[in-house]
Amino acid sequence: MEEKELATTHLPLPEPARVRSSRVIQPATLHKRIIHPTIEITDGYKNYGYWRHWRPVLNNVNITVYEGEIYTLLGPQCCGKSSILNIILGFTKLTAGSVKVFGFDPGHELSGIPGIRVGYIPKSRGLYQNFTVNETLHYYGRLLGLEKEYIGERIYFLVKLLNLPPKEQQYIKSYPEGVQKQISFAIALLHEPELLILDEPCDGLDPKLTRSMWEHMKLLCREDKTILTTTQTCDEARWADRLGFMRDGQVLLEGNPRELLTRFKEKTLERLYCRTYISDPQKIREFEPEEDAPVVIIPRSSSAGFLYSGEETVEHIRQSVPREPRPRMHEPFKQIRDCYKKLKKWHVLLKRDFTLALRNYGWLLLFLVVPTLFLLLFCTAIGTDPHSLRVGSVNYEWNSFPCNQFKLVSCKLLTSVDQYIINIRHFDSEKEAFDAAKNLDILAILVINNTCTTYFEEFIADMMLGTQKKMPYPPIVLYLDTTSKIISSTIEFSISSAIKSVLLKSYKMQRGDDFSLEQFLMIENPIFGAANTPNVEHMAPGMALSFVFHIIAFVIAVRHVVYKHESIPSRSYLAGIKLVDEVFSCMLVGGLFAFIQALLMCLILYSMFEMTIIENIGNVLFIIILQIVCGISFGICLGTLCDATVAVGVCVVASFLLTMILGGIQWPVEALPLWLYIVGCFLPCTKSIEALQTVIQRNTHISNYNVWMGLFVPFCWIIVFTIIYTIKHRIF
């Protein structure tokens, strides 16, 4: 570690600084002591981006900041100032080179990052807008582990020092930008850190507030505090003990502001700044500005912009104007000229909008393609007939399977059923069939009596003789699961169509013959549900679960994006808050409100549809809680990957539409093509929706396969979202 031995003297402070200080400042004395480097960056290189978008940000940066001094990085935007601060604070790492803070790598326990040895002011405000000043300072004090009495003393001192608003006042969001900057400065000073890192702390402040903040920073340096700041203005740079001029990721000049002016024989930092950054340094010597007067240089050479190029004087221009008024233009020609001017304006506007749209090719592609894809999904998934519906059959007329005695009506009936829609499974007894139905292995039971063929032959004979004999009990009985009206109606229609087909083909009946299917088929009490179960009762649980999942995901993701823009995670990290703590707090608070929201929805479902929620409240709550955790995980992952709330909204809406189309809410998943069925099953909500519908409408235990899958799939998604979030934070 480099050390520096020098004779230290202090610059005289402006008079107001002495008044603001509560302690007596002794006159500067000449003494010798060892000054250790607080920050060291050696041969630092940093690159951002990937593939074609790769670009270097820092190029061979060497900076040493010593204890008890103010070091200021001066330069324009995008020259690498904030990147240096991010590297020192451990937010990102150098591509090559080394950085030391208090002699250790950032993140090391003894470096104080994160911890109480460093105070930080981000370029953005980094404040919770719905906190008061007192709440904000107390919050960060508690994060840093400070004692309650000490926090109160520091708040009292900082409120007086920085002229902050009183404790019991409105929220921070109601204060102007200058006051919010002062509050951010107070947070950085709250724990009296040894190192202050300030990213443009006085940006947007009036001269009075700027002077006040710099005066206090000077006083802090007398207490051996180290301060590293960035700025774009020379007025702030004058206060620095050492100044570094940055351009294109390099530190071009470094030294005390007065020494730099003496060395380069310049009167002001503004002239030295211009001399450093203009392409031809000799141009700065072509004019001599007046003292403290702004200088505006208009180049005489032609430019690609709108500057006039020429040698005419003002008098020459005035003389060249015709003295006689121009003749008035006829009305038609004037309209044509105005129309032409308007068309030119429209041309410019259209060219601008087209250029911007084509350059945002990602959003343009999203705008053009995504609605078409969703329409294609809707037409493919909604309205088609369900298929491969599992129906159990108990054939007492021929107790073997397959039924190959085609003289029997029962065998003809089972072979006439549409095999694409109905998947027949044979059972030896009704008890076996009902056990399979209660286990959700089948969706309906078809029972065929042993007198089925005799019944049909007698019915046809009576019709041919014209007699009206009262027939006994119908030979075919159908038990349906009516929890899904679409599926039960499809099964009933397929069985009825098969009976009609047998009558028309085998007994040569005409379509106009007077017969009713009720004479052959009887619909018994349903296995699950009621005879008149409305379809909305099947849709409501899925809608409620989908709302809970996507609303909490959207809120958490937007919160995460807003906090990123406000640099709140950075400040929390420096206060010692780990990602696990942040995620746990987010899940606990967000999950609590989402759970209350879900309970209100359950109350509505119970009161409106009289669903069996109370009997299965434990299973219902378990499914809902797991889905809430999955939604929070999705929101955190989405907030990490997205940089704008618009992108978050688009992703959440897309996920919601996919769930509505492929999740079995509006239309059963049994109607989907195989590839869409597989995609739908792997969505975070599909299996949970099916599990919730099963528990509420069928009173099924949680050990059932369908319910178990409704818990397993969201749990897998929670793991996936956690892995993505961890990888994103560790790499970037």
N, C-alpha and C positions, 0 to 999 in steps of 0.2 A: 504494500500500500504506500502510495506516494505521500510524502510529507513536505511541508513548506515552512521555512523559517523566515519571518519577515518582521519588520517594525510596523506595527499597526497603529494607524491614526484614524480618527473618525471625522467624516465630513461634518461641517457645521450644519445643524438642522435649521429649517425655517422657524421663525419665532413662534407661530401657533403651536408647533409640536411641543415646545417647552411648557406652554400653558396647559395642554391637554394631559401631560404626564403628571401622575400623582406623586412621583418620587423625584428627589433632587438629582439632577444630572451633573456629575462632577466634570470639570474641564478635562479635555482630552490630554492624556499624558503619553509619552513615548516609552514603550516597554517592549520587551522581547518575550515571545511565547511560541509554542509549537501549535500550528493550525493544521488540523487533519482534514483531508478531503471527505466531504459528506457524500458527494455523488461523483462517480467516475464512469465515463463511457469511453471505451477504447476501441478504435477501428470499427465503428458501428456501421453496419449495412442492414437495410430493411427493404424487403420487396413485398408488394401486395398483388393480389389477383391470381389468375390462372390462365394458361394457354395464351391466347392473343391479348387478353386483358391484363397481362402481367406488366407491372411497372415498378421501377425503383423509387423508393420514397426517401431513404437516407443513404448517403454516399460518403463513407469514410469519415464519420463524425467522431470527433474527439473533444470531450467536454469534461472539465473538472470544476466542481462547485465546492468551495471551502466553507468551513464552519464560520458562522457569524457574518455572512455577506448576502447581498441580494444580487442574484445573477438573472439577467433578463435576456430572453431570446427575441430579437426584433426581426420581423420579416413579413412579407405579404401572406395572403391565404395560400394554403396547399404547398407550403415550402418545407413542411416537416416538423413544425414546432410541436403540434399536438401529438405527433407520433413519438417524439422523444419523451414527452411526459407519460404517454401510455406504456412505453417500454420501462421507464423508471418505476412506475407504479405496478408493473407486473401484469397489466392487462393484455399485453402481447409481448412477443419475444423477438430479439434480433435474429435476422437471417445469418449474420456473421458478426463476430466481435463479442465484447463483454461489457456488462454493466454491473456496477457495485453501488450499493446504498449502505452507508455506515460500514463499508468493508465487506459486505455480504451480498449474495445474489438476491434480487427481489423475490419475496416469498419465503426466504429463510427466516427462522424465528427471531434471530438477532438483528435482522435488517429493519424490523419494525413495520414491514409491509406484508400483510395488513396488520394494523395495530395502532397503539396510541402515540407512536413516535412521529407519525406523519399526519398532516392536515391537508385537505384537498378541496379546491374549488373547481368544478368542471366548467367548461365553456357554457353549457346550458345551466339552467338554474339548479337542477337536482333537488327539488323540494316537493314535498307532498302538499298539493295545492289546497287540500281540505283540512289541513292542520293550522292551528294558531302558532304564533311565534314561540310561545312558551311550550306548547306541546312538541313542536319540532325539536327545540333544544333539549328538552327532557328526553325525548325519544333517542336522539343520538348519544346523549350522555349515558343513558342506560345501556345502549348497545356497546359502548366502550367500557362498561364496567365501572363507571365513576360513582363515588358515594353521593347520596342524595343531598347532603348538606353542601358538599363541594359543587355539585351541579347548580344548586340555588345561588351560591355565591358567584359563580362564573356567569350565570344568567344576569344577575343584578349588575355585575361589572360590565358585561358586554352591551347590555341595553343602554347603560349610561354612556359608555365609550362611543358606540356606533350610532347613538340616537335612534335606537330601534323603537317600534311601536310598543305601547304598554302590553302587559301580559294578557289581560282579558279584553281582547278586541276581535275583529273579524278574522276570517280565514286568510291564508297567505295569498290565495288567488285574487283577492280584492285589492292587493297592494300594487303599486306601479313597479316597473322593471328595476329602478334604482334601489327601492327598498328591498326587493327580493334578492338583489345582489348583496346588499348588506347582511341580510339574514344568512345567505350562503357563506359569507365571510365569517360571520359569527360562529357557524357550525365548525368551520375549519380551525378557529381559535379556541373552541370550547375547552379542549383538553390540554391546552398549552403544549402543542407538539414541538419537537426539536426541528422538524423539517416541514416547511410549507411549500406545497406545489400548487400554483395558481395559474389556470389556463385563461388568459385574458380577463382578469378579475374586474377591471374597470370598463369593460366594453359596454357602451351605451349609457354610462353615467355622466352626470354633469361635472364640470370642473371642481366644484366645491367638494362633492363626495369623493371624487378621484384623489384630490389632495389630502383629504382626511384619511383615506385608506393607506396611502403611501407614507404619510407621516407616522401612522401607527406601525407600519412594517419597518420603518427606520428604527423606531424604538425597540421593536422586537429583536432586531439585529444586534443592538447593544447588549441584549441578554443572551448573546451567542446562539440565537436562532438562525437557521439557514433558510433562505427563501429562493425558490426558482419560479420565475414567472415568464409568461409569453405576452407579447403585445404587437400591435400593428402601427402604433403611433409613437412618434418621437417625443411627444410631451411626457409620456409615461417612462420612456427609456432613459430620460435624464436622471431619474431617481436611482438608477441601478448603480451598485458598486462596480460591477463588471457587466459588459454588454457584448452579446454575440450577434453579429449580423448573419442571417440565414438566407440562402437562396438556392432553390432546386435541391434541397436535401443536404446542403453543405454549409458549414460555418465558415464564412469568408473572412470576417474580421472578429477580433476578440480583444477586450481590454476595458479599462476605465474610460467612460465617455469623454472626460476632459483630456486624458492622454491621447485618445484617438483623434480628437479635434486638433490637438497640438501636432501630432505626428503627420497628419494629412493636410495640415495648414488650412483648415476649414473653420468658419465662424459658428455654424449651427449644425446640429445633427441632421436637420432636414437636407442640407446640402451634401453632407457625407452620405446620407441614405440614397439620394438621387445619384450621386457619383458611383455608388456601389451597384445600383440596379439598372442604370441605363445601359444600352448596348454599346454606345460610344462615350466613354467617360469624358472626352474633350468637349462635348457639347455643353457640359455644365459650366465651363469657363467662358462661354460666349456672352454671358450676361452677368451683371452684378446687381443682385436684388437689393432693394432698400431694406433698412433695418426693420425686422419683424413685420414686413409687409408680404402678403401672398403674391406669388409670381405665377403668371399664366403664360405659357409659351405656345404660340401658334406656329407650327412649322410652315416654312415657305414652300417646301416641296409638295408636289401633288401627293394625295393619299387615296386609299381605296374607300375611304369613308365619305363624309359630307363636307369636309373642309374645302374652302375655296382656294384655288391655286392660281396665282397670277401676280403681275407687278403693278396693276392699276392702283392709283391712290383713290381716296374717297372723293376728292374733287373731280378726278377724271371720270369716276363712275357717275357722279351727279351730272356732269356735262354730257355724258353719253345718253342720258334719258331724253326722249323726244319731248319737246315742249308743247306741241299741238296734241290735243286729245285724239285718240284713235276713233275712227268712225264706228258707230254702234252696229253690232252684228244683227242681222235679221233673225227673227224669232225661231224659225225652223233650224237654222244653222247653230243657234245658241243651244237649243235642246239637244242637237246631235253632239255638240262639244261636251255638254254636261253629262250626257249618257256615256260618252267615251271615257271621260274622267272616272265616272262611277264604275265602269267596267274594269278599268285599270286597277282601281282600289280593290274590287272584288277579286281580281286576278291575284293580287298580292296576298289577300287574306286566304284565298283558297290554296295558294301555293304554300303558305305558312302552315295551314291546318293539315294539308296532305303530307308535308314534310315531317311534321311532328308525329302524325299517326304512323307513317312508315318507319320512323326511327324507333317508335315504341312497338316494335314488331311483336313482342311477346303478348302485350295486351291486345293488339289488333288480331292476332291469331286466336286468342282466347275469345274475343268478341265475335269472330266469324264462325268458329268451329264448335265451340261448346254448346250453344243453343241447338245446333243441328244434331249433335250427338245425343243430347238429352231428349230431343223429339224422337230420334230413332229408338232410343231405349224405351221411351214411353209407348210407342206404337208396337214394339216387340214384346213388352212385358205386360201391358195393361190391356184387358179385353179378350185375350186369347183363352181358349179352353184349358182348364187344368188337365193334367195327364198323369199317368202312372199312380192313380189313386188306389190305395190298398183297400180291398173289400174282401171280407171273409165270407165263405159260403159253407153252409151246412146242408148237404143234399141227402135227405133220408130215403130218397127213391133209388139212388145208386151210391152206396157208401164206399166209393173208391175214386181215385183221381189219377189220371184224367178220365173224364166220363166219355166212354167210347161206345155206349149203347145208344145209337142215334134214333132208335125207335122210341126212346123215352123223351118226353117233352123237356125234362130238366136238363138233359145233356144238350139238346138243341138250344135251349135258352142260354146255357153257360158258354157255348161256342159262338152264339150270336152277339154276345156282348163285345163292344168295341175294345179290343185289346190295348190300343194306344191310350185310352182314357182310363179303363178299369183294369187293375191288376188283381186277378182272382187268387185268393189263398184258401185252400181247403182245410176244414176242421171236421173232426169226427162228431163233435157234440156242440150244443149251444153254449155250454159252460166254458169250454175251451175258447170259443170265439169271443165270449164276453170278457174273459180274462185278458185276452189279447187286446181287445178294444180299450179296456181300462188301463192297460199298459201302453196305450197309444201306438200299438203296432199296426192296427187297422182303423179305418175311418167309418166303416159301415159293416153290417152283418146281413147277409141274404140267406134266409131259411126257406128250403123247398120241402114241402110235405111229401110223404110217400104215396099219396093219391093224386099227385099232380097230373100225370098222363090221363088217368081215368076222368079226372075233373074236366080237362080240356075236351076229351072226346064226347062226354055227355053234354057239355055246353054246345058243341058244334052240332051234335045230333038234334038237340032241342031247337036250335036256330033253324036247321034245315026242315024240321017238321012244323015249325011255327008255333011250338008250345012255349008257354011262359012258366017254367018250373023254377021254384025258388031254390037257388043253389046254396050249398052249405058254406062253411068258412073258407075264404080264399086260400088256395094252396101255396101261395108265395107271400112271405112276410119280409119286410125290409126294416131294419133298425138303423137309424142315421145318427151321426154326430152333427148336430145343428149349430155348433158354436161358430162355424164358418158357413154362412148361408150360401155362398157361391159354390163351395165344394159339395155341400149336401144336395143342392139343386142339380148340380152336374151329375152326381151319382144317381139320383132319382130319375133324371131324364134318360140316362144311358140304360138303366134297367127297364124302364118303360118302353124305350125304343126297341130293345131286344125282344120283349114280349110281343110287341106289334109285329116285328119281323117274323117271329115263329108263327103267329096266326096267319099272316099274309102268305108265307111261303109253304108252310106245311099243310094248312087246311084250306088253301085256295080261297081265303076270304077276300072280299073287296074292301077297298078303303072306305067306301060309303056305307058299309054294313053297320047296323046299329048295335054297338057293344061298347062297354065302358071298361077301362083298365082296372077300375076298382073291384070288378068282379074277379080279377085274377091276382091283383097285387094289393096288399094292405100295408100301409105305413104305420108302424107301431110307435109307441112312445120312444123319443130319442134316447140314445145312450148318454149323451151330454147335451146340455142346453135345454131349450124349450121349443115347442112346435112353431112358435111365432117369434123366435129370437131375432131382433133387428140387427142389421149388418153393422150399425154404428157401435153396438156393444162389443163386436169383435175388433173394430178399428180403434176404439178409445184408448185401451191400454198401450197400444203401440205408439199412438200419437203422443200420449203423456210422456212415455219414456224417451221418445225422440226429442221432444221439447226440452226435457231436463238435460239430456246429454249435450245438445247443441247450444243451448243458452249459456250453460256454465262454461262450455268450451270457448264461446265467443267472448264472454266477459273476461275470462282469465287471459286469453290471448291479447285482447285489446289493452288490458292493464299492463301486461308484460311489454308490449310495444311502446306504450306511453312512458313507462318507467325507463325503458332503454333510452328513449329520446331525452329524458330528463336527467340521465346519468345517475339515477337512484341506485341501480345495482352496483355501480362502481363505488359509490360512497358507502354502501352497506358492506361491500367486500373489504374496504379499507378499515371499516369498524370491526372487522373480525367475523362477519356473518358468512357462513359457508352456504353453498348451493343447497345442501340437504336441509339446512334450517329454513332457507327461503321457501323451498318447495313444501316442506311440512307445514309452515304457517299458512301458505296459500291454500293448501288442501284442506286444512282444518277450518279456516274461516269461510272459504268459498263452498266447501262441502256442507257446512252447517246451513247456510242460506239455501243452497240447492235442495237439501233434505227437507227443509220447511216448505219449499215450493212443491216438492213431490208429495208431501203429506196433504197439502191443500188439494192437489189434483186427485189423490186417492179419496179424499172426502167427497169431492164432486162425483166421482165414479160410483161410490157407494150410495150416495143419496139419489142419483138420477137413474141408475140402472140396477140397483140392488144386487150388485155383484158380491161374490163371496170373498170379500177382502178381509173381513174381520176374522173369519175362520183360518185364513192363511196369512195373517199379518206378518208373521216372522219371515216366511219365505219371500213375501212381496218386498219387505223392507230390505232384506239381504240382496235381492236382485237390484233394487233401486240404488242402494249404497255402492255396490260394485260398479254400476253404470255411471254414477256420479264421479267416482274416482277415475274411471276411464275417461270421462269427459274433461276433467281437470287436467289429466295427463296429456290429452290431445290438445287442450288449450295452451299449456305450457310449452309443448313441443312446437306448436304452430307459432306462438309468440316469439320463440327463439329463432325460427327459420325465416319469419317475415319481418320486414322493416317498415311496413306501413299498415295502418288499420284497414285501408281499402283491400289490400291483399288478404288480410285476415277475414274480412267479410266475404270475399269471393270464395275462399276455401270452405268456410263454414256453410255458406249457402249451397255450394256444390255437394258437400257431404250430406246436407239435409235432403236435397232433391234425390240423391242416390238412395238414401234410406227410404224415402217415400215411394220410390219406384220399385226398388229391388228388395225392400225389407219386409214385404208381406203385410203392409199396413192397409193399403187400398185394394190390393189384389193378391191372392195367395201365391206363395213362391212355387207351388206345384205347377203353376201355369208358365213358368219361365223356361226358356230353352236351357239345355244342360250347362252351357258355358256361362250364361248369366246367372243360373242357379248357384254355380260354384262361386262366382264373384260375390253374389249377394250373401252367401253364407259366411264369407270372410269379412264382411263389413262389421264394424264394432257393435252395431245395434241389432242386427237381424236376429241372431240366436237369442239375445236377451229379450227381444220383443216376443218371440215365440215362447220363451220360457214364462214370461209374465202372463201371456194369454192362457197358457196351459194351466198355470197355478190358479189364476182367478176364475176361469170359466169351467175348468174340469176338476178343480180341487185335487191336483196332483201333488205328490210328495216331491221333495227336492232331490231325492235319489233317482228319480226318473231320468232316462238318458237325455231327453229333450231339454229338461231343466238343467241338467248337469252341463250340457253343451252351452246353454245360455250363460253359465258362469265361467266356463273355461275359455271361451273366445275373447270376451272383454279382458280377462286376466292376461291372456297372451298379448293383447294390444297394449296393455299398461306396461308390460315388459319392453315391447318394441319402442313405445314412446320414450321410455326412460333411457334406453340405449341411444336413441337418436339425440336426445337432449344432452346426455353425457358426452357423446362424441363431438357434438357441435361446440360445446364449451371447452373441451380439452384441445381441439385442433385449432379453433379460431379465436 
